[in-house]
Amino acid sequence: MMKQMELRGARRQALQVFRFLQVQPKFEMREQIYVTIMSILGREGKLGLVKDIFSGMKDENITPTVHSYSVLISG
């Protein structure tokens, strides 16, 4: 859903969906969700926000893989 929002230029709404999912008690956040929003924000040049989301992923005990680090490197 977030990728479709990005394609339509609705990046802010994609971030809102991400934030909404984070607070849902029954929704299991996975690394791929974090990677998706970090990619969207990185392409928008929001590197500080990408770093914050990456840190939040680690705070949620989601182990970063090469995909997460690739997004950080590519910015």
CHARMM internal coordinates of N, CA and C (Angstrom, degrees):
IC EDIT
DIST 1 N 1 CA 1.4340
DIST 1 CA 1 C 1.5366
ANGL 1 N 1 CA 1 C 110.69
DIST 1 C 2 N 1.3224
ANGL 1 CA 1 C 2 N 116.27
DIHE 1 N 1 CA 1 C 2 N -41.25
DIST 2 N 2 CA 1.4665
ANGL 1 C 2 N 2 CA 118.97
DIHE 1 CA 1 C 2 N 2 CA -177.89
DIST 2 CA 2 C 1.5233
ANGL 2 N 2 CA 2 C 110.79
DIHE 1 C 2 N 2 CA 2 C -67.35
DIST 2 C 3 N 1.3271
ANGL 2 CA 2 C 3 N 117.92
DIHE 2 N 2 CA 2 C 3 N -35.54
DIST 3 N 3 CA 1.4653
ANGL 2 C 3 N 3 CA 119.99
DIHE 2 CA 2 C 3 N 3 CA 178.27
DIST 3 CA 3 C 1.5204
ANGL 3 N 3 CA 3 C 110.97
DIHE 2 C 3 N 3 CA 3 C -65.96
DIST 3 C 4 N 1.3267
ANGL 3 CA 3 C 4 N 116.60
DIHE 3 N 3 CA 3 C 4 N -38.60
DIST 4 N 4 CA 1.4580
ANGL 3 C 4 N 4 CA 120.12
DIHE 3 CA 3 C 4 N 4 CA 177.29
DIST 4 CA 4 C 1.5248
ANGL 4 N 4 CA 4 C 110.63
DIHE 3 C 4 N 4 CA 4 C -64.54
DIST 4 C 5 N 1.3067
ANGL 4 CA 4 C 5 N 116.90
DIHE 4 N 4 CA 4 C 5 N -37.98
DIST 5 N 5 CA 1.4653
ANGL 4 C 5 N 5 CA 120.69
DIHE 4 CA 4 C 5 N 5 CA 177.10
DIST 5 CA 5 C 1.5196
ANGL 5 N 5 CA 5 C 110.18
DIHE 4 C 5 N 5 CA 5 C -62.90
DIST 5 C 6 N 1.3222
ANGL 5 CA 5 C 6 N 116.71
DIHE 5 N 5 CA 5 C 6 N -42.18
DIST 6 N 6 CA 1.4604
ANGL 5 C 6 N 6 CA 119.69
DIHE 5 CA 5 C 6 N 6 CA 178.95
DIST 6 CA 6 C 1.5276
ANGL 6 N 6 CA 6 C 110.40
DIHE 5 C 6 N 6 CA 6 C -61.65
DIST 6 C 7 N 1.3238
ANGL 6 CA 6 C 7 N 116.81
DIHE 6 N 6 CA 6 C 7 N -42.98
DIST 7 N 7 CA 1.4692
ANGL 6 C 7 N 7 CA 120.15
DIHE 6 CA 6 C 7 N 7 CA -179.48
DIST 7 CA 7 C 1.5241
ANGL 7 N 7 CA 7 C 111.57
DIHE 6 C 7 N 7 CA 7 C -61.00
DIST 7 C 8 N 1.3157
ANGL 7 CA 7 C 8 N 116.27
DIHE 7 N 7 CA 7 C 8 N -30.04
DIST 8 N 8 CA 1.4698
ANGL 7 C 8 N 8 CA 120.57
DIHE 7 CA 7 C 8 N 8 CA 177.97
DIST 8 CA 8 C 1.5250
ANGL 8 N 8 CA 8 C 112.34
DIHE 7 C 8 N 8 CA 8 C -88.02
DIST 8 C 9 N 1.3382
ANGL 8 CA 8 C 9 N 116.65
DIHE 8 N 8 CA 8 C 9 N 0.25
DIST 9 N 9 CA 1.4556
ANGL 8 C 9 N 9 CA 120.46
DIHE 8 CA 8 C 9 N 9 CA 179.39
DIST 9 CA 9 C 1.5171
ANGL 9 N 9 CA 9 C 113.77
DIHE 8 C 9 N 9 CA 9 C 83.90
DIST 9 C 10 N 1.3137
ANGL 9 CA 9 C 10 N 116.94
DIHE 9 N 9 CA 9 C 10 N 14.74
DIST 10 N 10 CA 1.4594
ANGL 9 C 10 N 10 CA 121.50
DIHE 9 CA 9 C 10 N 10 CA -177.00
DIST 10 CA 10 C 1.5296
ANGL 10 N 10 CA 10 C 110.18
DIHE 9 C 10 N 10 CA 10 C -100.21
DIST 10 C 11 N 1.3113
ANGL 10 CA 10 C 11 N 116.23
DIHE 10 N 10 CA 10 C 11 N 58.05
DIST 11 N 11 CA 1.4660
ANGL 10 C 11 N 11 CA 120.44
DIHE 10 CA 10 C 11 N 11 CA -176.46
DIST 11 CA 11 C 1.5252
ANGL 11 N 11 CA 11 C 112.14
DIHE 10 C 11 N 11 CA 11 C -66.88
DIST 11 C 12 N 1.2987
ANGL 11 CA 11 C 12 N 116.76
DIHE 11 N 11 CA 11 C 12 N -37.15
DIST 12 N 12 CA 1.4730
ANGL 11 C 12 N 12 CA 120.05
DIHE 11 CA 11 C 12 N 12 CA 179.10
DIST 12 CA 12 C 1.5283
ANGL 12 N 12 CA 12 C 110.29
DIHE 11 C 12 N 12 CA 12 C -63.44
DIST 12 C 13 N 1.3231
ANGL 12 CA 12 C 13 N 116.37
DIHE 12 N 12 CA 12 C 13 N -39.84
DIST 13 N 13 CA 1.4597
ANGL 12 C 13 N 13 CA 120.08
DIHE 12 CA 12 C 13 N 13 CA 178.56
DIST 13 CA 13 C 1.5308
ANGL 13 N 13 CA 13 C 110.81
DIHE 12 C 13 N 13 CA 13 C -67.39
DIST 13 C 14 N 1.3405
ANGL 13 CA 13 C 14 N 116.97
DIHE 13 N 13 CA 13 C 14 N -34.70
DIST 14 N 14 CA 1.4632
ANGL 13 C 14 N 14 CA 120.27
DIHE 13 CA 13 C 14 N 14 CA 176.61
DIST 14 CA 14 C 1.5249
ANGL 14 N 14 CA 14 C 110.12
DIHE 13 C 14 N 14 CA 14 C -61.89
DIST 14 C 15 N 1.3179
ANGL 14 CA 14 C 15 N 116.92
DIHE 14 N 14 CA 14 C 15 N -40.96
DIST 15 N 15 CA 1.4614
ANGL 14 C 15 N 15 CA 120.88
DIHE 14 CA 14 C 15 N 15 CA 177.37
DIST 15 CA 15 C 1.5305
ANGL 15 N 15 CA 15 C 110.29
DIHE 14 C 15 N 15 CA 15 C -65.27
DIST 15 C 16 N 1.3196
ANGL 15 CA 15 C 16 N 117.08
DIHE 15 N 15 CA 15 C 16 N -37.96
DIST 16 N 16 CA 1.4669
ANGL 15 C 16 N 16 CA 120.26
DIHE 15 CA 15 C 16 N 16 CA 177.60
DIST 16 CA 16 C 1.5255
ANGL 16 N 16 CA 16 C 111.41
DIHE 15 C 16 N 16 CA 16 C -64.13
DIST 16 C 17 N 1.3318
ANGL 16 CA 16 C 17 N 117.07
DIHE 16 N 16 CA 16 C 17 N -40.03
DIST 17 N 17 CA 1.4626
ANGL 16 C 17 N 17 CA 120.72
DIHE 16 CA 16 C 17 N 17 CA 176.78
DIST 17 CA 17 C 1.5286
ANGL 17 N 17 CA 17 C 109.68
DIHE 16 C 17 N 17 CA 17 C -63.13
DIST 17 C 18 N 1.3232
ANGL 17 CA 17 C 18 N 116.97
DIHE 17 N 17 CA 17 C 18 N -43.96
DIST 18 N 18 CA 1.4618
ANGL 17 C 18 N 18 CA 121.36
DIHE 17 CA 17 C 18 N 18 CA 178.35
DIST 18 CA 18 C 1.5253
ANGL 18 N 18 CA 18 C 110.46
DIHE 17 C 18 N 18 CA 18 C -58.14
DIST 18 C 19 N 1.3316
ANGL 18 CA 18 C 19 N 116.57
DIHE 18 N 18 CA 18 C 19 N -48.74
DIST 19 N 19 CA 1.4777
ANGL 18 C 19 N 19 CA 120.50
DIHE 18 CA 18 C 19 N 19 CA -179.73
DIST 19 CA 19 C 1.5289
ANGL 19 N 19 CA 19 C 110.86
DIHE 18 C 19 N 19 CA 19 C -62.40
DIST 19 C 20 N 1.3188
ANGL 19 CA 19 C 20 N 117.02
DIHE 19 N 19 CA 19 C 20 N -37.79
DIST 20 N 20 CA 1.4616
ANGL 19 C 20 N 20 CA 121.39
DIHE 19 CA 19 C 20 N 20 CA 178.02
DIST 20 CA 20 C 1.5313
ANGL 20 N 20 CA 20 C 110.23
DIHE 19 C 20 N 20 CA 20 C -62.85
DIST 20 C 21 N 1.3221
ANGL 20 CA 20 C 21 N 116.67
DIHE 20 N 20 CA 20 C 21 N -45.31
DIST 21 N 21 CA 1.4625
ANGL 20 C 21 N 21 CA 120.40
DIHE 20 CA 20 C 21 N 21 CA -179.16
DIST 21 CA 21 C 1.5234
ANGL 21 N 21 CA 21 C 111.78
DIHE 20 C 21 N 21 CA 21 C -64.31
DIST 21 C 22 N 1.3156
ANGL 21 CA 21 C 22 N 116.36
DIHE 21 N 21 CA 21 C 22 N -32.97
DIST 22 N 22 CA 1.4684
ANGL 21 C 22 N 22 CA 120.37
DIHE 21 CA 21 C 22 N 22 CA -179.33
DIST 22 CA 22 C 1.5229
ANGL 22 N 22 CA 22 C 112.29
DIHE 21 C 22 N 22 CA 22 C -61.17
DIST 22 C 23 N 1.3098
ANGL 22 CA 22 C 23 N 117.80
DIHE 22 N 22 CA 22 C 23 N -32.54
DIST 23 N 23 CA 1.4688
ANGL 22 C 23 N 23 CA 120.32
DIHE 22 CA 22 C 23 N 23 CA -175.04
DIST 23 CA 23 C 1.5278
ANGL 23 N 23 CA 23 C 113.18
DIHE 22 C 23 N 23 CA 23 C -96.35
DIST 23 C 24 N 1.3199
ANGL 23 CA 23 C 24 N 116.99
DIHE 23 N 23 CA 23 C 24 N 0.28
DIST 24 N 24 CA 1.4605
ANGL 23 C 24 N 24 CA 119.73
DIHE 23 CA 23 C 24 N 24 CA 178.51
DIST 24 CA 24 C 1.5222
ANGL 24 N 24 CA 24 C 109.51
DIHE 23 C 24 N 24 CA 24 C -79.51
DIST 24 C 25 N 1.3385
ANGL 24 CA 24 C 25 N 117.29
DIHE 24 N 24 CA 24 C 25 N 118.63
DIST 25 N 25 CA 1.4679
ANGL 24 C 25 N 25 CA 119.66
DIHE 24 CA 24 C 25 N 25 CA -174.21
DIST 25 CA 25 C 1.5281
ANGL 25 N 25 CA 25 C 114.29
DIHE 24 C 25 N 25 CA 25 C -65.56
DIST 25 C 26 N 1.3105
ANGL 25 CA 25 C 26 N 118.07
DIHE 25 N 25 CA 25 C 26 N -28.27
DIST 26 N 26 CA 1.4631
ANGL 25 C 26 N 26 CA 119.73
DIHE 25 CA 25 C 26 N 26 CA -176.15
DIST 26 CA 26 C 1.5242
ANGL 26 N 26 CA 26 C 112.80
DIHE 25 C 26 N 26 CA 26 C -97.63
DIST 26 C 27 N 1.3254
ANGL 26 CA 26 C 27 N 116.68
DIHE 26 N 26 CA 26 C 27 N 0.23
DIST 27 N 27 CA 1.4604
ANGL 26 C 27 N 27 CA 119.75
DIHE 26 CA 26 C 27 N 27 CA -179.06
DIST 27 CA 27 C 1.5139
ANGL 27 N 27 CA 27 C 109.06
DIHE 26 C 27 N 27 CA 27 C -96.58
DIST 27 C 28 N 1.3246
ANGL 27 CA 27 C 28 N 116.24
DIHE 27 N 27 CA 27 C 28 N 126.71
DIST 28 N 28 CA 1.4572
ANGL 27 C 28 N 28 CA 120.71
DIHE 27 CA 27 C 28 N 28 CA -179.65
DIST 28 CA 28 C 1.5319
ANGL 28 N 28 CA 28 C 109.59
DIHE 27 C 28 N 28 CA 28 C -90.70
DIST 28 C 29 N 1.3126
ANGL 28 CA 28 C 29 N 115.48
DIHE 28 N 28 CA 28 C 29 N 113.41
DIST 29 N 29 CA 1.4602
ANGL 28 C 29 N 29 CA 120.17
DIHE 28 CA 28 C 29 N 29 CA 177.49
DIST 29 CA 29 C 1.5260
ANGL 29 N 29 CA 29 C 108.21
DIHE 28 C 29 N 29 CA 29 C -74.14
DIST 29 C 30 N 1.3236
ANGL 29 CA 29 C 30 N 115.61
DIHE 29 N 29 CA 29 C 30 N 133.86
DIST 30 N 30 CA 1.4610
ANGL 29 C 30 N 30 CA 121.45
DIHE 29 CA 29 C 30 N 30 CA 178.68
DIST 30 CA 30 C 1.5264
ANGL 30 N 30 CA 30 C 108.94
DIHE 29 C 30 N 30 CA 30 C -118.50
DIST 30 C 31 N 1.2979
ANGL 30 CA 30 C 31 N 114.25
DIHE 30 N 30 CA 30 C 31 N 163.66
DIST 31 N 31 CA 1.4629
ANGL 30 C 31 N 31 CA 118.99
DIHE 30 CA 30 C 31 N 31 CA -179.41
DIST 31 CA 31 C 1.5299
ANGL 31 N 31 CA 31 C 111.38
DIHE 30 C 31 N 31 CA 31 C -57.92
DIST 31 C 32 N 1.3189
ANGL 31 CA 31 C 32 N 117.83
DIHE 31 N 31 CA 31 C 32 N -39.43
DIST 32 N 32 CA 1.4600
ANGL 31 C 32 N 32 CA 120.91
DIHE 31 CA 31 C 32 N 32 CA -177.10
DIST 32 CA 32 C 1.5282
ANGL 32 N 32 CA 32 C 112.11
DIHE 31 C 32 N 32 CA 32 C -59.20
DIST 32 C 33 N 1.3119
ANGL 32 CA 32 C 33 N 117.37
DIHE 32 N 32 CA 32 C 33 N -34.43
DIST 33 N 33 CA 1.4650
ANGL 32 C 33 N 33 CA 120.53
DIHE 32 CA 32 C 33 N 33 CA 178.14
DIST 33 CA 33 C 1.5237
ANGL 33 N 33 CA 33 C 109.32
DIHE 32 C 33 N 33 CA 33 C -66.62
DIST 33 C 34 N 1.3202
ANGL 33 CA 33 C 34 N 116.09
DIHE 33 N 33 CA 33 C 34 N -43.10
DIST 34 N 34 CA 1.4629
ANGL 33 C 34 N 34 CA 120.28
DIHE 33 CA 33 C 34 N 34 CA 177.38
DIST 34 CA 34 C 1.5224
ANGL 34 N 34 CA 34 C 110.96
DIHE 33 C 34 N 34 CA 34 C -63.63
DIST 34 C 35 N 1.3218
ANGL 34 CA 34 C 35 N 116.90
DIHE 34 N 34 CA 34 C 35 N -44.25
DIST 35 N 35 CA 1.4644
ANGL 34 C 35 N 35 CA 120.98
DIHE 34 CA 34 C 35 N 35 CA -179.65
DIST 35 CA 35 C 1.5250
ANGL 35 N 35 CA 35 C 110.51
DIHE 34 C 35 N 35 CA 35 C -61.33
DIST 35 C 36 N 1.3253
ANGL 35 CA 35 C 36 N 116.64
DIHE 35 N 35 CA 35 C 36 N -40.95
DIST 36 N 36 CA 1.4614
ANGL 35 C 36 N 36 CA 120.57
DIHE 35 CA 35 C 36 N 36 CA -179.95
DIST 36 CA 36 C 1.5244
ANGL 36 N 36 CA 36 C 111.54
DIHE 35 C 36 N 36 CA 36 C -60.93
DIST 36 C 37 N 1.3264
ANGL 36 CA 36 C 37 N 117.27
DIHE 36 N 36 CA 36 C 37 N -49.67
DIST 37 N 37 CA 1.4667
ANGL 36 C 37 N 37 CA 119.18
DIHE 36 CA 36 C 37 N 37 CA -177.65
DIST 37 CA 37 C 1.5289
ANGL 37 N 37 CA 37 C 110.39
DIHE 36 C 37 N 37 CA 37 C -70.46
DIST 37 C 38 N 1.3271
ANGL 37 CA 37 C 38 N 118.12
DIHE 37 N 37 CA 37 C 38 N -34.30
DIST 38 N 38 CA 1.4653
ANGL 37 C 38 N 38 CA 119.24
DIHE 37 CA 37 C 38 N 38 CA 177.20
DIST 38 CA 38 C 1.5257
ANGL 38 N 38 CA 38 C 110.56
DIHE 37 C 38 N 38 CA 38 C -65.66
DIST 38 C 39 N 1.3202
ANGL 38 CA 38 C 39 N 117.83
DIHE 38 N 38 CA 38 C 39 N -37.73
DIST 39 N 39 CA 1.4647
ANGL 38 C 39 N 39 CA 121.19
DIHE 38 CA 38 C 39 N 39 CA 177.37
DIST 39 CA 39 C 1.5170
ANGL 39 N 39 CA 39 C 111.08
DIHE 38 C 39 N 39 CA 39 C -63.73
DIST 39 C 40 N 1.3253
ANGL 39 CA 39 C 40 N 115.88
DIHE 39 N 39 CA 39 C 40 N -44.65
DIST 40 N 40 CA 1.4709
ANGL 39 C 40 N 40 CA 120.80
DIHE 39 CA 39 C 40 N 40 CA 179.63
DIST 40 CA 40 C 1.5201
ANGL 40 N 40 CA 40 C 109.98
DIHE 39 C 40 N 40 CA 40 C -60.30
DIST 40 C 41 N 1.3218
ANGL 40 CA 40 C 41 N 116.04
DIHE 40 N 40 CA 40 C 41 N -48.55
DIST 41 N 41 CA 1.4617
ANGL 40 C 41 N 41 CA 120.03
DIHE 40 CA 40 C 41 N 41 CA -177.76
DIST 41 CA 41 C 1.5265
ANGL 41 N 41 CA 41 C 111.78
DIHE 40 C 41 N 41 CA 41 C -69.23
DIST 41 C 42 N 1.3181
ANGL 41 CA 41 C 42 N 116.92
DIHE 41 N 41 CA 41 C 42 N -34.61
DIST 42 N 42 CA 1.4646
ANGL 41 C 42 N 42 CA 120.34
DIHE 41 CA 41 C 42 N 42 CA 177.84
DIST 42 CA 42 C 1.5168
ANGL 42 N 42 CA 42 C 111.59
DIHE 41 C 42 N 42 CA 42 C -63.02
DIST 42 C 43 N 1.3351
ANGL 42 CA 42 C 43 N 117.12
DIHE 42 N 42 CA 42 C 43 N -41.92
DIST 43 N 43 CA 1.4647
ANGL 42 C 43 N 43 CA 120.59
DIHE 42 CA 42 C 43 N 43 CA 177.99
DIST 43 CA 43 C 1.5253
ANGL 43 N 43 CA 43 C 111.54
DIHE 42 C 43 N 43 CA 43 C -66.42
DIST 43 C 44 N 1.3249
ANGL 43 CA 43 C 44 N 116.50
DIHE 43 N 43 CA 43 C 44 N -22.99
DIST 44 N 44 CA 1.4636
ANGL 43 C 44 N 44 CA 121.12
DIHE 43 CA 43 C 44 N 44 CA 177.56
DIST 44 CA 44 C 1.5260
ANGL 44 N 44 CA 44 C 111.60
DIHE 43 C 44 N 44 CA 44 C -86.81
DIST 44 C 45 N 1.3349
ANGL 44 CA 44 C 45 N 116.77
DIHE 44 N 44 CA 44 C 45 N -7.51
DIST 45 N 45 CA 1.4571
ANGL 44 C 45 N 45 CA 120.84
DIHE 44 CA 44 C 45 N 45 CA 179.16
DIST 45 CA 45 C 1.5129
ANGL 45 N 45 CA 45 C 114.34
DIHE 44 C 45 N 45 CA 45 C 85.92
DIST 45 C 46 N 1.3081
ANGL 45 CA 45 C 46 N 117.59
DIHE 45 N 45 CA 45 C 46 N 15.13
DIST 46 N 46 CA 1.4669
ANGL 45 C 46 N 46 CA 122.82
DIHE 45 CA 45 C 46 N 46 CA -179.13
DIST 46 CA 46 C 1.5267
ANGL 46 N 46 CA 46 C 110.11
DIHE 45 C 46 N 46 CA 46 C -91.60
DIST 46 C 47 N 1.3297
ANGL 46 CA 46 C 47 N 115.89
DIHE 46 N 46 CA 46 C 47 N 62.75
DIST 47 N 47 CA 1.4587
ANGL 46 C 47 N 47 CA 120.62
DIHE 46 CA 46 C 47 N 47 CA -172.51
DIST 47 CA 47 C 1.5240
ANGL 47 N 47 CA 47 C 113.25
DIHE 46 C 47 N 47 CA 47 C -67.82
DIST 47 C 48 N 1.3062
ANGL 47 CA 47 C 48 N 117.93
DIHE 47 N 47 CA 47 C 48 N -32.42
DIST 48 N 48 CA 1.4660
ANGL 47 C 48 N 48 CA 120.51
DIHE 47 CA 47 C 48 N 48 CA 176.70
DIST 48 CA 48 C 1.5155
ANGL 48 N 48 CA 48 C 110.92
DIHE 47 C 48 N 48 CA 48 C -64.06
DIST 48 C 49 N 1.3128
ANGL 48 CA 48 C 49 N 116.03
DIHE 48 N 48 CA 48 C 49 N -40.22
DIST 49 N 49 CA 1.4621
ANGL 48 C 49 N 49 CA 120.69
DIHE 48 CA 48 C 49 N 49 CA 178.19
DIST 49 CA 49 C 1.5255
ANGL 49 N 49 CA 49 C 110.96
DIHE 48 C 49 N 49 CA 49 C -68.73
DIST 49 C 50 N 1.3242
ANGL 49 CA 49 C 50 N 116.58
DIHE 49 N 49 CA 49 C 50 N -36.51
DIST 50 N 50 CA 1.4639
ANGL 49 C 50 N 50 CA 120.83
DIHE 49 CA 49 C 50 N 50 CA 176.22
DIST 50 CA 50 C 1.5273
ANGL 50 N 50 CA 50 C 109.58
DIHE 49 C 50 N 50 CA 50 C -60.64
DIST 50 C 51 N 1.3154
ANGL 50 CA 50 C 51 N 116.34
DIHE 50 N 50 CA 50 C 51 N -44.33
DIST 51 N 51 CA 1.4632
ANGL 50 C 51 N 51 CA 120.59
DIHE 50 CA 50 C 51 N 51 CA 179.49
DIST 51 CA 51 C 1.5288
ANGL 51 N 51 CA 51 C 110.75
DIHE 50 C 51 N 51 CA 51 C -63.30
DIST 51 C 52 N 1.3275
ANGL 51 CA 51 C 52 N 116.99
DIHE 51 N 51 CA 51 C 52 N -41.39
DIST 52 N 52 CA 1.4661
ANGL 51 C 52 N 52 CA 120.47
DIHE 51 CA 51 C 52 N 52 CA 178.64
DIST 52 CA 52 C 1.5267
ANGL 52 N 52 CA 52 C 111.74
DIHE 51 C 52 N 52 CA 52 C -63.31
DIST 52 C 53 N 1.3205
ANGL 52 CA 52 C 53 N 116.34
DIHE 52 N 52 CA 52 C 53 N -41.75
DIST 53 N 53 CA 1.4625
ANGL 52 C 53 N 53 CA 120.31
DIHE 52 CA 52 C 53 N 53 CA 179.81
DIST 53 CA 53 C 1.5205
ANGL 53 N 53 CA 53 C 110.14
DIHE 52 C 53 N 53 CA 53 C -67.09
DIST 53 C 54 N 1.3315
ANGL 53 CA 53 C 54 N 116.57
DIHE 53 N 53 CA 53 C 54 N -40.11
DIST 54 N 54 CA 1.4642
ANGL 53 C 54 N 54 CA 120.33
DIHE 53 CA 53 C 54 N 54 CA 176.78
DIST 54 CA 54 C 1.5280
ANGL 54 N 54 CA 54 C 110.11
DIHE 53 C 54 N 54 CA 54 C -60.17
DIST 54 C 55 N 1.3060
ANGL 54 CA 54 C 55 N 117.40
DIHE 54 N 54 CA 54 C 55 N -44.78
DIST 55 N 55 CA 1.4610
ANGL 54 C 55 N 55 CA 121.21
DIHE 54 CA 54 C 55 N 55 CA 178.28
DIST 55 CA 55 C 1.5208
ANGL 55 N 55 CA 55 C 110.82
DIHE 54 C 55 N 55 CA 55 C -62.44
DIST 55 C 56 N 1.3386
ANGL 55 CA 55 C 56 N 116.01
DIHE 55 N 55 CA 55 C 56 N -40.07
DIST 56 N 56 CA 1.4621
ANGL 55 C 56 N 56 CA 120.46
DIHE 55 CA 55 C 56 N 56 CA 178.11
DIST 56 CA 56 C 1.5136
ANGL 56 N 56 CA 56 C 112.03
DIHE 55 C 56 N 56 CA 56 C -63.52
DIST 56 C 57 N 1.3072
ANGL 56 CA 56 C 57 N 116.27
DIHE 56 N 56 CA 56 C 57 N -35.24
DIST 57 N 57 CA 1.4577
ANGL 56 C 57 N 57 CA 120.79
DIHE 56 CA 56 C 57 N 57 CA 177.90
DIST 57 CA 57 C 1.5266
ANGL 57 N 57 CA 57 C 109.45
DIHE 56 C 57 N 57 CA 57 C -62.19
DIST 57 C 58 N 1.3195
ANGL 57 CA 57 C 58 N 116.28
DIHE 57 N 57 CA 57 C 58 N -44.78
DIST 58 N 58 CA 1.4624
ANGL 57 C 58 N 58 CA 120.00
DIHE 57 CA 57 C 58 N 58 CA 178.91
DIST 58 CA 58 C 1.5255
ANGL 58 N 58 CA 58 C 110.55
DIHE 57 C 58 N 58 CA 58 C -66.91
DIST 58 C 59 N 1.3410
ANGL 58 CA 58 C 59 N 117.19
DIHE 58 N 58 CA 58 C 59 N -35.45
DIST 59 N 59 CA 1.4686
ANGL 58 C 59 N 59 CA 121.01
DIHE 58 CA 58 C 59 N 59 CA 177.50
DIST 59 CA 59 C 1.5301
ANGL 59 N 59 CA 59 C 111.47
DIHE 58 C 59 N 59 CA 59 C -64.19
DIST 59 C 60 N 1.3318
ANGL 59 CA 59 C 60 N 116.61
DIHE 59 N 59 CA 59 C 60 N -28.36
DIST 60 N 60 CA 1.4666
ANGL 59 C 60 N 60 CA 121.81
DIHE 59 CA 59 C 60 N 60 CA 179.00
DIST 60 CA 60 C 1.5255
ANGL 60 N 60 CA 60 C 111.97
DIHE 59 C 60 N 60 CA 60 C -87.45
DIST 60 C 61 N 1.3210
ANGL 60 CA 60 C 61 N 116.31
DIHE 60 N 60 CA 60 C 61 N 11.09
DIST 61 N 61 CA 1.4639
ANGL 60 C 61 N 61 CA 123.13
DIHE 60 CA 60 C 61 N 61 CA 179.33
DIST 61 CA 61 C 1.5245
ANGL 61 N 61 CA 61 C 113.13
DIHE 60 C 61 N 61 CA 61 C 61.20
DIST 61 C 62 N 1.3230
ANGL 61 CA 61 C 62 N 115.62
DIHE 61 N 61 CA 61 C 62 N 34.58
DIST 62 N 62 CA 1.4545
ANGL 61 C 62 N 62 CA 121.30
DIHE 61 CA 61 C 62 N 62 CA 172.59
DIST 62 CA 62 C 1.5223
ANGL 62 N 62 CA 62 C 105.91
DIHE 61 C 62 N 62 CA 62 C -99.58
DIST 62 C 63 N 1.2982
ANGL 62 CA 62 C 63 N 116.10
DIHE 62 N 62 CA 62 C 63 N 117.82
DIST 63 N 63 CA 1.4547
ANGL 62 C 63 N 63 CA 121.37
DIHE 62 CA 62 C 63 N 63 CA -175.64
DIST 63 CA 63 C 1.5278
ANGL 63 N 63 CA 63 C 110.19
DIHE 62 C 63 N 63 CA 63 C -75.95
DIST 63 C 64 N 1.3320
ANGL 63 CA 63 C 64 N 117.32
DIHE 63 N 63 CA 63 C 64 N 120.85
DIST 64 N 64 CA 1.4656
ANGL 63 C 64 N 64 CA 119.91
DIHE 63 CA 63 C 64 N 64 CA 177.75
DIST 64 CA 64 C 1.5270
ANGL 64 N 64 CA 64 C 111.22
DIHE 63 C 64 N 64 CA 64 C -66.70
DIST 64 C 65 N 1.3113
ANGL 64 CA 64 C 65 N 115.20
DIHE 64 N 64 CA 64 C 65 N 141.97
DIST 65 N 65 CA 1.4621
ANGL 64 C 65 N 65 CA 120.95
DIHE 64 CA 64 C 65 N 65 CA 174.93
DIST 65 CA 65 C 1.5212
ANGL 65 N 65 CA 65 C 108.17
DIHE 64 C 65 N 65 CA 65 C -112.90
DIST 65 C 66 N 1.3043
ANGL 65 CA 65 C 66 N 115.52
DIHE 65 N 65 CA 65 C 66 N -172.66
DIST 66 N 66 CA 1.4565
ANGL 65 C 66 N 66 CA 120.88
DIHE 65 CA 65 C 66 N 66 CA 179.59
DIST 66 CA 66 C 1.5280
ANGL 66 N 66 CA 66 C 111.22
DIHE 65 C 66 N 66 CA 66 C -58.20
DIST 66 C 67 N 1.3238
ANGL 66 CA 66 C 67 N 117.95
DIHE 66 N 66 CA 66 C 67 N -30.27
DIST 67 N 67 CA 1.4676
ANGL 66 C 67 N 67 CA 120.85
DIHE 66 CA 66 C 67 N 67 CA -179.96
DIST 67 CA 67 C 1.5319
ANGL 67 N 67 CA 67 C 110.87
DIHE 66 C 67 N 67 CA 67 C -64.52
DIST 67 C 68 N 1.3162
ANGL 67 CA 67 C 68 N 116.19
DIHE 67 N 67 CA 67 C 68 N -43.31
DIST 68 N 68 CA 1.4635
ANGL 67 C 68 N 68 CA 120.25
DIHE 67 CA 67 C 68 N 68 CA 179.23
DIST 68 CA 68 C 1.5212
ANGL 68 N 68 CA 68 C 111.45
DIHE 67 C 68 N 68 CA 68 C -64.64
DIST 68 C 69 N 1.3071
ANGL 68 CA 68 C 69 N 115.77
DIHE 68 N 68 CA 68 C 69 N -45.13
DIST 69 N 69 CA 1.4597
ANGL 68 C 69 N 69 CA 119.61
DIHE 68 CA 68 C 69 N 69 CA -179.31
DIST 69 CA 69 C 1.5337
ANGL 69 N 69 CA 69 C 111.20
DIHE 68 C 69 N 69 CA 69 C -67.87
DIST 69 C 70 N 1.3089
ANGL 69 CA 69 C 70 N 117.20
DIHE 69 N 69 CA 69 C 70 N -32.49
DIST 70 N 70 CA 1.4727
ANGL 69 C 70 N 70 CA 120.32
DIHE 69 CA 69 C 70 N 70 CA 177.16
DIST 70 CA 70 C 1.5142
ANGL 70 N 70 CA 70 C 111.39
DIHE 69 C 70 N 70 CA 70 C -62.75
DIST 70 C 71 N 1.3272
ANGL 70 CA 70 C 71 N 115.95
DIHE 70 N 70 CA 70 C 71 N -40.25
DIST 71 N 71 CA 1.4670
ANGL 70 C 71 N 71 CA 119.90
DIHE 70 CA 70 C 71 N 71 CA 177.77
DIST 71 CA 71 C 1.5267
ANGL 71 N 71 CA 71 C 109.76
DIHE 70 C 71 N 71 CA 71 C -63.86
DIST 71 C 72 N 1.3116
ANGL 71 CA 71 C 72 N 117.40
DIHE 71 N 71 CA 71 C 72 N -42.18
DIST 72 N 72 CA 1.4674
ANGL 71 C 72 N 72 CA 120.11
DIHE 71 CA 71 C 72 N 72 CA 178.42
DIST 72 CA 72 C 1.5330
ANGL 72 N 72 CA 72 C 111.36
DIHE 71 C 72 N 72 CA 72 C -61.93
DIST 72 C 73 N 1.3021
ANGL 72 CA 72 C 73 N 116.69
DIHE 72 N 72 CA 72 C 73 N -42.43
DIST 73 N 73 CA 1.4614
ANGL 72 C 73 N 73 CA 120.93
DIHE 72 CA 72 C 73 N 73 CA -178.21
DIST 73 CA 73 C 1.5226
ANGL 73 N 73 CA 73 C 111.35
DIHE 72 C 73 N 73 CA 73 C -68.73
DIST 73 C 74 N 1.3259
ANGL 73 CA 73 C 74 N 116.23
DIHE 73 N 73 CA 73 C 74 N -42.09
DIST 74 N 74 CA 1.4729
ANGL 73 C 74 N 74 CA 119.45
DIHE 73 CA 73 C 74 N 74 CA -176.51
DIST 74 CA 74 C 1.5185
ANGL 74 N 74 CA 74 C 112.02
DIHE 73 C 74 N 74 CA 74 C -75.12
DIST 74 C 75 N 1.3340
ANGL 74 CA 74 C 75 N 115.69
DIHE 74 N 74 CA 74 C 75 N -23.61
DIST 75 N 75 CA 1.4617
ANGL 74 C 75 N 75 CA 120.66
DIHE 74 CA 74 C 75 N 75 CA 176.58
DIST 75 CA 75 C 1.4567
ANGL 75 N 75 CA 75 C 111.73
DIHE 74 C 75 N 75 CA 75 C 57.46
END
COOR INIT
IC SEED 1 N 1 CA 1 C
IC BUILD
